[in-house]
């Protein structure tokens, strides 16, 4: 089965700083999803990438999928406390189910 | 609001008790899923239903059973709860390979 490795596992950044989270796959990605989870809550859909080289942005969050479709990055510009939470990357597996990485925990300090 | 509804939100069970987690979606999605989330483990797929009338095992199916009652509802049953099943359970649905939507989760503690 496809394995997704996220790095770093956890991140503490000062408010206003930029940060990047990476998601690397053992196989070619045919649909890469990014979700955010606030502590103790459900998953919120951020973005979905399909094409090699694709890049999408929403507010201060930008996600990219590399040309070889085996690595994705999530970049947050000028981080805010509202960005804190767990970021999860997911990719389609058998039967349309998403397979997830273990997540990156982000804390933004004042 | 349209989406995925899970009940209950919290539950405490004694070892050996049984219970069913309910999930319903109102987006007319064909596919539904059950995941569990444990600290440091991400989300792991328990069972999924690609379409009404079909169910398949995921990564961690042992100790669980599922029923796709109709297109809207997909339940997860623990026949004899064990402390190792203490977790947060998420139900999700999708229209094939798009539009994945997650419920708010059920926090289960087995003592």
Boltz contact constraints between the chains, C-beta under 6 A:
constraints:
  - contact:
      token1: [A, 42]
      token2: [B, 102]
      max_distance: 6.0
  - contact:
      token1: [A, 42]
      token2: [B, 104]
      max_distance: 6.0
  - contact:
      token1: [A, 42]
      token2: [B, 105]
      max_distance: 6.0
  - contact:
      token1: [A, 43]
      token2: [B, 102]
      max_distance: 6.0
  - contact:
      token1: [A, 92]
      token2: [B, 97]
      max_distance: 6.0
  - contact:
      token1: [A, 95]
      token2: [B, 48]
      max_distance: 6.0
  - contact:
      token1: [A, 95]
      token2: [B, 50]
      max_distance: 6.0
  - contact:
      token1: [A, 95]
      token2: [B, 56]
      max_distance: 6.0
  - contact:
      token1: [A, 96]
      token2: [B, 31]
      max_distance: 6.0
  - contact:
      token1: [A, 96]
      token2: [B, 94]
      max_distance: 6.0
  - contact:
      token1: [A, 96]
      token2: [B, 96]
      max_distance: 6.0
  - contact:
      token1: [A, 96]
      token2: [B, 97]
      max_distance: 6.0
  - contact:
      token1: [A, 97]
      token2: [B, 33]
      max_distance: 6.0
  - contact:
      token1: [A, 97]
      token2: [B, 45]
      max_distance: 6.0
  - contact:
      token1: [A, 97]
      token2: [B, 48]
      max_distance: 6.0
  - contact:
      token1: [A, 100]
      token2: [B, 42]
      max_distance: 6.0
  - contact:
      token1: [A, 100]
      token2: [B, 43]
      max_distance: 6.0
  - contact:
      token1: [A, 101]
      token2: [B, 42]
      max_distance: 6.0
  - contact:
      token1: [A, 102]
      token2: [B, 42]
      max_distance: 6.0
  - contact:
      token1: [A, 103]
      token2: [B, 42]
      max_distance: 6.0
